[in-house]
C-alpha cells in the first residue's frame, strides 16, 4: 500500500478532496487514483515502484514510490 499525503504549498496544511493520480512506470503497471481525506491522505493499494504523482492534473512528484509519499500542491 502507498499513502500519498498532500499539503498546501502556501499554508502547509493538509488538502482534502483533491484528486490524486499515481502512474507507475513499466509494462502493464498502469495507474491508480483517489481523493484525499480530511488529513490530506489517499491510500492506494499498490506495490512500490517507479512512478509519478499528479494532484488535480499537475505532476508534483517523480521517482520511487513506497510507503508514505508527502507532496506539496
PDB file with one MODEL, atoms N, CA, C and O in Angstrom:
MODEL        1
ATOM      1  N   UNK A   1       0.846  -1.181   0.000  1.00  0.00           N
ATOM      2  CA  UNK A   1       0.000   0.000   0.000  1.00  0.00           C
ATOM      3  C   UNK A   1       0.886   1.237   0.000  1.00  0.00           C
ATOM      4  O   UNK A   1       1.921   1.284   0.664  1.00  0.00           O
ATOM      5  N   UNK A   2       0.459   2.223  -0.752  1.00  0.00           N
ATOM      6  CA  UNK A   2       1.142   3.505  -0.812  1.00  0.00           C
ATOM      7  C   UNK A   2       0.164   4.573  -0.335  1.00  0.00           C
ATOM      8  O   UNK A   2      -0.990   4.599  -0.762  1.00  0.00           O
ATOM      9  N   UNK A   3       0.623   5.445   0.543  1.00  0.00           N
ATOM     10  CA  UNK A   3      -0.177   6.567   1.006  1.00  0.00           C
ATOM     11  C   UNK A   3       0.439   7.843   0.474  1.00  0.00           C
ATOM     12  O   UNK A   3       1.626   8.100   0.674  1.00  0.00           O
ATOM     13  N   UNK A   4      -0.369   8.639  -0.204  1.00  0.00           N
ATOM     14  CA  UNK A   4       0.074   9.947  -0.671  1.00  0.00           C
ATOM     15  C   UNK A   4      -0.590  10.978   0.230  1.00  0.00           C
ATOM     16  O   UNK A   4      -1.810  10.976   0.398  1.00  0.00           O
ATOM     17  N   UNK A   5       0.222  11.861   0.808  1.00  0.00           N
ATOM     18  CA  UNK A   5      -0.314  12.923   1.654  1.00  0.00           C
ATOM     19  C   UNK A   5      -0.006  14.257   0.984  1.00  0.00           C
ATOM     20  O   UNK A   5       1.142  14.556   0.655  1.00  0.00           O
ATOM     21  N   UNK A   6      -1.062  15.054   0.790  1.00  0.00           N
ATOM     22  CA  UNK A   6      -0.963  16.303   0.044  1.00  0.00           C
ATOM     23  C   UNK A   6      -1.112  17.491   0.998  1.00  0.00           C
ATOM     24  O   UNK A   6      -2.081  17.597   1.751  1.00  0.00           O
ATOM     25  N   UNK A   7      -0.116  18.381   0.939  1.00  0.00           N
ATOM     26  CA  UNK A   7      -0.126  19.605   1.733  1.00  0.00           C
ATOM     27  C   UNK A   7      -0.151  20.815   0.817  1.00  0.00           C
ATOM     28  O   UNK A   7       0.316  20.756  -0.321  1.00  0.00           O
ATOM     29  N   UNK A   8      -0.697  21.905   1.318  1.00  0.00           N
ATOM     30  CA  UNK A   8      -0.708  23.173   0.597  1.00  0.00           C
ATOM     31  C   UNK A   8       0.692  23.784   0.624  1.00  0.00           C
ATOM     32  O   UNK A   8       1.330  23.844   1.675  1.00  0.00           O
ATOM     33  N   UNK A   9       1.162  24.235  -0.534  1.00  0.00           N
ATOM     34  CA  UNK A   9       2.458  24.926  -0.595  1.00  0.00           C
ATOM     35  C   UNK A   9       2.428  26.216   0.219  1.00  0.00           C
ATOM     36  O   UNK A   9       3.410  26.565   0.874  1.00  0.00           O
ATOM     37  N   UNK A  10       1.307  26.918   0.176  1.00  0.00           N
ATOM     38  CA  UNK A  10       1.246  28.235   0.805  1.00  0.00           C
ATOM     39  C   UNK A  10       0.982  28.190   2.306  1.00  0.00           C
ATOM     40  O   UNK A  10       1.526  29.005   3.052  1.00  0.00           O
ATOM     41  N   UNK A  11       0.152  27.247   2.761  1.00  0.00           N
ATOM     42  CA  UNK A  11      -0.206  27.228   4.185  1.00  0.00           C
ATOM     43  C   UNK A  11       0.457  26.097   4.957  1.00  0.00           C
ATOM     44  O   UNK A  11       0.577  26.164   6.181  1.00  0.00           O
ATOM     45  N   UNK A  12       0.889  25.055   4.246  1.00  0.00           N
ATOM     46  CA  UNK A  12       1.474  23.902   4.923  1.00  0.00           C
ATOM     47  C   UNK A  12       0.446  22.974   5.543  1.00  0.00           C
ATOM     48  O   UNK A  12       0.804  22.018   6.232  1.00  0.00           O
ATOM     49  N   UNK A  13      -0.834  23.251   5.303  1.00  0.00           N
ATOM     50  CA  UNK A  13      -1.906  22.428   5.873  1.00  0.00           C
ATOM     51  C   UNK A  13      -2.324  21.345   4.887  1.00  0.00           C
ATOM     52  O   UNK A  13      -2.177  21.516   3.677  1.00  0.00           O
ATOM     53  N   UNK A  14      -2.852  20.217   5.405  1.00  0.00           N
ATOM     54  CA  UNK A  14      -3.325  19.136   4.525  1.00  0.00           C
ATOM     55  C   UNK A  14      -4.472  19.612   3.644  1.00  0.00           C
ATOM     56  O   UNK A  14      -5.303  20.414   4.071  1.00  0.00           O
ATOM     57  N   UNK A  15      -4.510  19.112   2.412  1.00  0.00           N
ATOM     58  CA  UNK A  15      -5.563  19.470   1.462  1.00  0.00           C
ATOM     59  C   UNK A  15      -6.521  18.295   1.291  1.00  0.00           C
ATOM     60  O   UNK A  15      -6.111  17.209   0.880  1.00  0.00           O
ATOM     61  N   UNK A  16      -7.784  18.510   1.603  1.00  0.00           N
ATOM     62  CA  UNK A  16      -8.785  17.450   1.456  1.00  0.00           C
ATOM     63  C   UNK A  16      -9.529  17.601   0.139  1.00  0.00           C
ATOM     64  O   UNK A  16      -9.607  18.694  -0.420  1.00  0.00           O
ATOM     65  N   UNK A  17     -10.076  16.490  -0.352  1.00  0.00           N
ATOM     66  CA  UNK A  17     -10.896  16.496  -1.556  1.00  0.00           C
ATOM     67  C   UNK A  17     -10.122  16.697  -2.843  1.00  0.00           C
ATOM     68  O   UNK A  17     -10.720  17.037  -3.864  1.00  0.00           O
ATOM     69  N   UNK A  18      -8.815  16.499  -2.830  1.00  0.00           N
ATOM     70  CA  UNK A  18      -8.006  16.675  -4.037  1.00  0.00           C
ATOM     71  C   UNK A  18      -7.863  15.347  -4.766  1.00  0.00           C
ATOM     72  O   UNK A  18      -7.638  14.308  -4.144  1.00  0.00           O
ATOM     73  N   UNK A  19      -7.994  15.386  -6.093  1.00  0.00           N
ATOM     74  CA  UNK A  19      -7.837  14.178  -6.900  1.00  0.00           C
ATOM     75  C   UNK A  19      -6.355  13.875  -7.049  1.00  0.00           C
ATOM     76  O   UNK A  19      -5.576  14.719  -7.492  1.00  0.00           O
ATOM     77  N   UNK A  20      -5.976  12.660  -6.675  1.00  0.00           N
ATOM     78  CA  UNK A  20      -4.592  12.199  -6.779  1.00  0.00           C
ATOM     79  C   UNK A  20      -4.554  11.033  -7.751  1.00  0.00           C
ATOM     80  O   UNK A  20      -5.327  10.083  -7.632  1.00  0.00           O
ATOM     81  N   UNK A  21      -3.642  11.118  -8.717  1.00  0.00           N
ATOM     82  CA  UNK A  21      -3.442  10.038  -9.675  1.00  0.00           C
ATOM     83  C   UNK A  21      -1.982   9.619  -9.597  1.00  0.00           C
ATOM     84  O   UNK A  21      -1.082  10.457  -9.659  1.00  0.00           O
ATOM     85  N   UNK A  22      -1.756   8.329  -9.463  1.00  0.00           N
ATOM     86  CA  UNK A  22      -0.398   7.794  -9.425  1.00  0.00           C
ATOM     87  C   UNK A  22      -0.210   6.903 -10.640  1.00  0.00           C
ATOM     88  O   UNK A  22      -0.955   5.945 -10.847  1.00  0.00           O
ATOM     89  N   UNK A  23       0.793   7.230 -11.437  1.00  0.00           N
ATOM     90  CA  UNK A  23       1.117   6.481 -12.649  1.00  0.00           C
ATOM     91  C   UNK A  23       2.425   5.744 -12.422  1.00  0.00           C
ATOM     92  O   UNK A  23       3.427   6.348 -12.040  1.00  0.00           O
ATOM     93  N   UNK A  24       2.416   4.447 -12.657  1.00  0.00           N
ATOM     94  CA  UNK A  24       3.614   3.635 -12.448  1.00  0.00           C
ATOM     95  C   UNK A  24       4.317   3.349 -13.754  1.00  0.00           C
ATOM     96  O   UNK A  24       3.674   3.134 -14.781  1.00  0.00           O
ATOM     97  N   UNK A  25       5.641   3.345 -13.713  1.00  0.00           N
ATOM     98  CA  UNK A  25       6.461   3.011 -14.875  1.00  0.00           C
ATOM     99  C   UNK A  25       6.466   1.506 -15.068  1.00  0.00           C
ATOM    100  O   UNK A  25       6.287   0.742 -14.119  1.00  0.00           O
ATOM    101  N   UNK A  26       6.674   1.092 -16.308  1.00  0.00           N
ATOM    102  CA  UNK A  26       6.798  -0.338 -16.571  1.00  0.00           C
ATOM    103  C   UNK A  26       5.596  -0.903 -17.291  1.00  0.00           C
ATOM    104  O   UNK A  26       4.497  -0.349 -17.264  1.00  0.00           O
ATOM    105  N   UNK A  27       5.842  -2.002 -17.923  1.00  0.00           N
ATOM    106  CA  UNK A  27       4.832  -2.686 -18.701  1.00  0.00           C
ATOM    107  C   UNK A  27       3.673  -3.149 -17.822  1.00  0.00           C
ATOM    108  O   UNK A  27       3.874  -3.836 -16.820  1.00  0.00           O
ATOM    109  N   UNK A  28       2.483  -2.773 -18.204  1.00  0.00           N
ATOM    110  CA  UNK A  28       1.242  -3.200 -17.545  1.00  0.00           C
ATOM    111  C   UNK A  28       1.069  -2.717 -16.110  1.00  0.00           C
ATOM    112  O   UNK A  28       0.228  -3.258 -15.392  1.00  0.00           O
ATOM    113  N   UNK A  29       1.823  -1.731 -15.670  1.00  0.00           N
ATOM    114  CA  UNK A  29       1.664  -1.238 -14.302  1.00  0.00           C
ATOM    115  C   UNK A  29       0.455  -0.321 -14.190  1.00  0.00           C
ATOM    116  O   UNK A  29      -0.297  -0.396 -13.218  1.00  0.00           O
ATOM    117  N   UNK A  30       0.264   0.557 -15.199  1.00  0.00           N
ATOM    118  CA  UNK A  30      -0.911   1.420 -15.177  1.00  0.00           C
ATOM    119  C   UNK A  30      -0.865   2.457 -14.089  1.00  0.00           C
ATOM    120  O   UNK A  30       0.204   2.945 -13.722  1.00  0.00           O
ATOM    121  N   UNK A  31      -2.050   2.801 -13.565  1.00  0.00           N
ATOM    122  CA  UNK A  31      -2.127   3.826 -12.542  1.00  0.00           C
ATOM    123  C   UNK A  31      -3.353   3.664 -11.673  1.00  0.00           C
ATOM    124  O   UNK A  31      -4.255   2.883 -11.976  1.00  0.00           O
ATOM    125  N   UNK A  32      -3.370   4.417 -10.585  1.00  0.00           N
ATOM    126  CA  UNK A  32      -4.476   4.403  -9.630  1.00  0.00           C
ATOM    127  C   UNK A  32      -4.834   5.836  -9.275  1.00  0.00           C
ATOM    128  O   UNK A  32      -3.999   6.737  -9.361  1.00  0.00           O
ATOM    129  N   UNK A  33      -6.091   6.038  -8.873  1.00  0.00           N
ATOM    130  CA  UNK A  33      -6.488   7.375  -8.464  1.00  0.00           C
ATOM    131  C   UNK A  33      -7.424   7.311  -7.278  1.00  0.00           C
ATOM    132  O   UNK A  33      -8.045   6.286  -6.997  1.00  0.00           O
ATOM    133  N   UNK A  34      -7.507   8.435  -6.592  1.00  0.00           N
ATOM    134  CA  UNK A  34      -8.393   8.556  -5.450  1.00  0.00           C
ATOM    135  C   UNK A  34      -8.437  10.003  -5.002  1.00  0.00           C
ATOM    136  O   UNK A  34      -7.765  10.854  -5.584  1.00  0.00           O
ATOM    137  N   UNK A  35      -9.223  10.291  -3.973  1.00  0.00           N
ATOM    138  CA  UNK A  35      -9.364  11.641  -3.450  1.00  0.00           C
ATOM    139  C   UNK A  35      -8.856  11.691  -2.016  1.00  0.00           C
ATOM    140  O   UNK A  35      -9.048  10.751  -1.244  1.00  0.00           O
ATOM    141  N   UNK A  36      -8.206  12.798  -1.669  1.00  0.00           N
ATOM    142  CA  UNK A  36      -7.653  12.924  -0.323  1.00  0.00           C
ATOM    143  C   UNK A  36      -8.771  13.061   0.717  1.00  0.00           C
ATOM    144  O   UNK A  36      -9.832  13.628   0.452  1.00  0.00           O
ATOM    145  N   UNK A  37      -8.493  12.523   1.908  1.00  0.00           N
ATOM    146  CA  UNK A  37      -9.437  12.622   3.019  1.00  0.00           C
ATOM    147  C   UNK A  37      -9.172  13.918   3.793  1.00  0.00           C
ATOM    148  O   UNK A  37      -8.422  14.775   3.325  1.00  0.00           O
ATOM    149  N   UNK A  38      -9.777  14.063   4.962  1.00  0.00           N
ATOM    150  CA  UNK A  38      -9.635  15.299   5.747  1.00  0.00           C
ATOM    151  C   UNK A  38      -8.208  15.523   6.241  1.00  0.00           C
ATOM    152  O   UNK A  38      -7.859  16.639   6.628  1.00  0.00           O
ATOM    153  N   UNK A  39      -7.379  14.481   6.234  1.00  0.00           N
ATOM    154  CA  UNK A  39      -5.968  14.605   6.620  1.00  0.00           C
ATOM    155  C   UNK A  39      -5.059  14.812   5.413  1.00  0.00           C
ATOM    156  O   UNK A  39      -3.835  14.826   5.546  1.00  0.00           O
ATOM    157  N   UNK A  40      -5.658  14.973   4.242  1.00  0.00           N
ATOM    158  CA  UNK A  40      -4.878  15.159   3.026  1.00  0.00           C
ATOM    159  C   UNK A  40      -4.283  13.874   2.493  1.00  0.00           C
ATOM    160  O   UNK A  40      -3.370  13.907   1.668  1.00  0.00           O
ATOM    161  N   UNK A  41      -4.793  12.731   2.958  1.00  0.00           N
ATOM    162  CA  UNK A  41      -4.236  11.432   2.573  1.00  0.00           C
ATOM    163  C   UNK A  41      -5.141  10.667   1.624  1.00  0.00           C
ATOM    164  O   UNK A  41      -6.367  10.752   1.697  1.00  0.00           O
ATOM    165  N   UNK A  42      -4.506   9.918   0.731  1.00  0.00           N
ATOM    166  CA  UNK A  42      -5.217   8.942  -0.080  1.00  0.00           C
ATOM    167  C   UNK A  42      -4.393   7.656  -0.011  1.00  0.00           C
ATOM    168  O   UNK A  42      -3.176   7.677  -0.195  1.00  0.00           O
ATOM    169  N   UNK A  43      -5.066   6.546   0.255  1.00  0.00           N
ATOM    170  CA  UNK A  43      -4.413   5.243   0.382  1.00  0.00           C
ATOM    171  C   UNK A  43      -4.674   4.449  -0.888  1.00  0.00           C
ATOM    172  O   UNK A  43      -5.824   4.252  -1.282  1.00  0.00           O
ATOM    173  N   UNK A  44      -3.605   3.996  -1.523  1.00  0.00           N
ATOM    174  CA  UNK A  44      -3.723   3.261  -2.778  1.00  0.00           C
ATOM    175  C   UNK A  44      -3.141   1.868  -2.615  1.00  0.00           C
ATOM    176  O   UNK A  44      -2.045   1.702  -2.079  1.00  0.00           O
ATOM    177  N   UNK A  45      -3.868   0.882  -3.073  1.00  0.00           N
ATOM    178  CA  UNK A  45      -3.430  -0.499  -2.977  1.00  0.00           C
ATOM    179  C   UNK A  45      -2.478  -0.794  -4.137  1.00  0.00           C
ATOM    180  O   UNK A  45      -2.899  -1.248  -5.201  1.00  0.00           O
ATOM    181  N   UNK A  46      -1.201  -0.531  -3.917  1.00  0.00           N
ATOM    182  CA  UNK A  46      -0.203  -0.696  -4.972  1.00  0.00           C
ATOM    183  C   UNK A  46       1.121  -1.132  -4.371  1.00  0.00           C
ATOM    184  O   UNK A  46       1.442  -0.799  -3.230  1.00  0.00           O
ATOM    185  N   UNK A  47       1.874  -1.872  -5.146  1.00  0.00           N
ATOM    186  CA  UNK A  47       3.224  -2.259  -4.747  1.00  0.00           C
ATOM    187  C   UNK A  47       4.173  -1.101  -5.031  1.00  0.00           C
ATOM    188  O   UNK A  47       3.920  -0.306  -5.936  1.00  0.00           O
ATOM    189  N   UNK A  48       5.261  -0.994  -4.272  1.00  0.00           N
ATOM    190  CA  UNK A  48       6.252   0.052  -4.521  1.00  0.00           C
ATOM    191  C   UNK A  48       6.827  -0.038  -5.926  1.00  0.00           C
ATOM    192  O   UNK A  48       6.871  -1.113  -6.523  1.00  0.00           O
ATOM    193  N   UNK A  49       7.265   1.102  -6.447  1.00  0.00           N
ATOM    194  CA  UNK A  49       7.890   1.128  -7.757  1.00  0.00           C
ATOM    195  C   UNK A  49       8.101   2.541  -8.251  1.00  0.00           C
ATOM    196  O   UNK A  49       7.695   3.508  -7.606  1.00  0.00           O
ATOM    197  N   UNK A  50       8.739   2.650  -9.403  1.00  0.00           N
ATOM    198  CA  UNK A  50       8.968   3.956 -10.029  1.00  0.00           C
ATOM    199  C   UNK A  50       7.658   4.500 -10.572  1.00  0.00           C
ATOM    200  O   UNK A  50       6.851   3.765 -11.141  1.00  0.00           O
ATOM    201  N   UNK A  51       7.458   5.802 -10.388  1.00  0.00           N
ATOM    202  CA  UNK A  51       6.236   6.385 -10.908  1.00  0.00           C
ATOM    203  C   UNK A  51       6.169   7.879 -10.723  1.00  0.00           C
ATOM    204  O   UNK A  51       7.146   8.536 -10.363  1.00  0.00           O
ATOM    205  N   UNK A  52       4.976   8.399 -10.983  1.00  0.00           N
ATOM    206  CA  UNK A  52       4.723   9.829 -10.877  1.00  0.00           C
ATOM    207  C   UNK A  52       3.430  10.048 -10.105  1.00  0.00           C
ATOM    208  O   UNK A  52       2.508   9.235 -10.166  1.00  0.00           O
ATOM    209  N   UNK A  53       3.377  11.168  -9.372  1.00  0.00           N
ATOM    210  CA  UNK A  53       2.186  11.550  -8.623  1.00  0.00           C
ATOM    211  C   UNK A  53       1.656  12.853  -9.205  1.00  0.00           C
ATOM    212  O   UNK A  53       2.397  13.819  -9.384  1.00  0.00           O
ATOM    213  N   UNK A  54       0.354  12.859  -9.497  1.00  0.00           N
ATOM    214  CA  UNK A  54      -0.321  14.044 -10.010  1.00  0.00           C
ATOM    215  C   UNK A  54      -1.408  14.449  -9.017  1.00  0.00           C
ATOM    216  O   UNK A  54      -2.140  13.598  -8.514  1.00  0.00           O
ATOM    217  N   UNK A  55      -1.511  15.733  -8.739  1.00  0.00           N
ATOM    218  CA  UNK A  55      -2.577  16.258  -7.895  1.00  0.00           C
ATOM    219  C   UNK A  55      -3.361  17.259  -8.734  1.00  0.00           C
ATOM    220  O   UNK A  55      -2.803  18.235  -9.236  1.00  0.00           O
ATOM    221  N   UNK A  56      -4.645  17.010  -8.878  1.00  0.00           N
ATOM    222  CA  UNK A  56      -5.527  17.861  -9.690  1.00  0.00           C
ATOM    223  C   UNK A  56      -4.931  18.121 -11.076  1.00  0.00           C
ATOM    224  O   UNK A  56      -5.028  19.228 -11.605  1.00  0.00           O
ATOM    225  N   UNK A  57      -4.314  17.090 -11.654  1.00  0.00           N
ATOM    226  CA  UNK A  57      -3.793  17.164 -13.010  1.00  0.00           C
ATOM    227  C   UNK A  57      -2.367  17.661 -13.158  1.00  0.00           C
ATOM    228  O   UNK A  57      -1.821  17.620 -14.261  1.00  0.00           O
ATOM    229  N   UNK A  58      -1.748  18.130 -12.086  1.00  0.00           N
ATOM    230  CA  UNK A  58      -0.377  18.635 -12.153  1.00  0.00           C
ATOM    231  C   UNK A  58       0.593  17.661 -11.499  1.00  0.00           C
ATOM    232  O   UNK A  58       0.346  17.171 -10.397  1.00  0.00           O
ATOM    233  N   UNK A  59       1.708  17.382 -12.193  1.00  0.00           N
ATOM    234  CA  UNK A  59       2.701  16.468 -11.625  1.00  0.00           C
ATOM    235  C   UNK A  59       3.420  17.151 -10.469  1.00  0.00           C
ATOM    236  O   UNK A  59       3.921  18.268 -10.599  1.00  0.00           O
ATOM    237  N   UNK A  60       3.460  16.448  -9.328  1.00  0.00           N
ATOM    238  CA  UNK A  60       4.094  17.007  -8.136  1.00  0.00           C
ATOM    239  C   UNK A  60       5.255  16.154  -7.637  1.00  0.00           C
ATOM    240  O   UNK A  60       6.002  16.574  -6.754  1.00  0.00           O
ATOM    241  N   UNK A  61       5.409  14.947  -8.206  1.00  0.00           N
ATOM    242  CA  UNK A  61       6.496  14.063  -7.758  1.00  0.00           C
ATOM    243  C   UNK A  61       6.795  13.038  -8.836  1.00  0.00           C
ATOM    244  O   UNK A  61       5.894  12.526  -9.501  1.00  0.00           O
ATOM    245  N   UNK A  62       8.087  12.748  -8.995  1.00  0.00           N
ATOM    246  CA  UNK A  62       8.515  11.677  -9.893  1.00  0.00           C
ATOM    247  C   UNK A  62       9.656  10.954  -9.210  1.00  0.00           C
ATOM    248  O   UNK A  62      10.600  11.587  -8.736  1.00  0.00           O
ATOM    249  N   UNK A  63       9.578   9.623  -9.157  1.00  0.00           N
ATOM    250  CA  UNK A  63      10.622   8.844  -8.506  1.00  0.00           C
ATOM    251  C   UNK A  63      10.080   7.550  -7.948  1.00  0.00           C
ATOM    252  O   UNK A  63       9.023   7.076  -8.364  1.00  0.00           O
ATOM    253  N   UNK A  64      10.808   6.980  -7.001  1.00  0.00           N
ATOM    254  CA  UNK A  64      10.413   5.711  -6.403  1.00  0.00           C
ATOM    255  C   UNK A  64       9.309   5.969  -5.383  1.00  0.00           C
ATOM    256  O   UNK A  64       9.440   6.840  -4.524  1.00  0.00           O
ATOM    257  N   UNK A  65       8.232   5.214  -5.482  1.00  0.00           N
ATOM    258  CA  UNK A  65       7.076   5.383  -4.612  1.00  0.00           C
ATOM    259  C   UNK A  65       6.931   4.171  -3.703  1.00  0.00           C
ATOM    260  O   UNK A  65       6.824   3.040  -4.178  1.00  0.00           O
ATOM    261  N   UNK A  66       6.929   4.409  -2.406  1.00  0.00           N
ATOM    262  CA  UNK A  66       6.692   3.344  -1.429  1.00  0.00           C
ATOM    263  C   UNK A  66       6.278   3.954  -0.114  1.00  0.00           C
ATOM    264  O   UNK A  66       6.641   5.092   0.184  1.00  0.00           O
ATOM    265  N   UNK A  67       5.524   3.216   0.679  1.00  0.00           N
ATOM    266  CA  UNK A  67       5.111   3.701   1.997  1.00  0.00           C
ATOM    267  C   UNK A  67       4.317   4.992   1.909  1.00  0.00           C
ATOM    268  O   UNK A  67       3.280   5.053   1.249  1.00  0.00           O
ATOM    269  N   UNK A  68       4.817   6.029   2.585  1.00  0.00           N
ATOM    270  CA  UNK A  68       4.159   7.332   2.590  1.00  0.00           C
ATOM    271  C   UNK A  68       4.942   8.293   1.700  1.00  0.00           C
ATOM    272  O   UNK A  68       6.158   8.439   1.826  1.00  0.00           O
ATOM    273  N   UNK A  69       4.214   8.938   0.803  1.00  0.00           N
ATOM    274  CA  UNK A  69       4.802   9.922  -0.094  1.00  0.00           C
ATOM    275  C   UNK A  69       4.148  11.272   0.232  1.00  0.00           C
ATOM    276  O   UNK A  69       2.935  11.425   0.088  1.00  0.00           O
ATOM    277  N   UNK A  70       4.941  12.233   0.665  1.00  0.00           N
ATOM    278  CA  UNK A  70       4.423  13.555   1.012  1.00  0.00           C
ATOM    279  C   UNK A  70       4.717  14.509  -0.148  1.00  0.00           C
ATOM    280  O   UNK A  70       5.850  14.612  -0.618  1.00  0.00           O
ATOM    281  N   UNK A  71       3.661  15.205  -0.596  1.00  0.00           N
ATOM    282  CA  UNK A  71       3.800  16.143  -1.708  1.00  0.00           C
ATOM    283  C   UNK A  71       3.148  17.471  -1.347  1.00  0.00           C
ATOM    284  O   UNK A  71       2.315  17.554  -0.445  1.00  0.00           O
ATOM    285  N   UNK A  72       3.551  18.502  -2.075  1.00  0.00           N
ATOM    286  CA  UNK A  72       3.002  19.851  -1.874  1.00  0.00           C
ATOM    287  C   UNK A  72       2.377  20.321  -3.184  1.00  0.00           C
ATOM    288  O   UNK A  72       2.953  20.174  -4.261  1.00  0.00           O
ATOM    289  N   UNK A  73       1.174  20.893  -3.055  1.00  0.00           N
ATOM    290  CA  UNK A  73       0.455  21.324  -4.243  1.00  0.00           C
ATOM    291  C   UNK A  73      -0.098  22.721  -4.036  1.00  0.00           C
ATOM    292  O   UNK A  73      -0.742  23.268  -4.931  1.00  0.00           O
TER     293      UNK A  73
ENDMDL
END
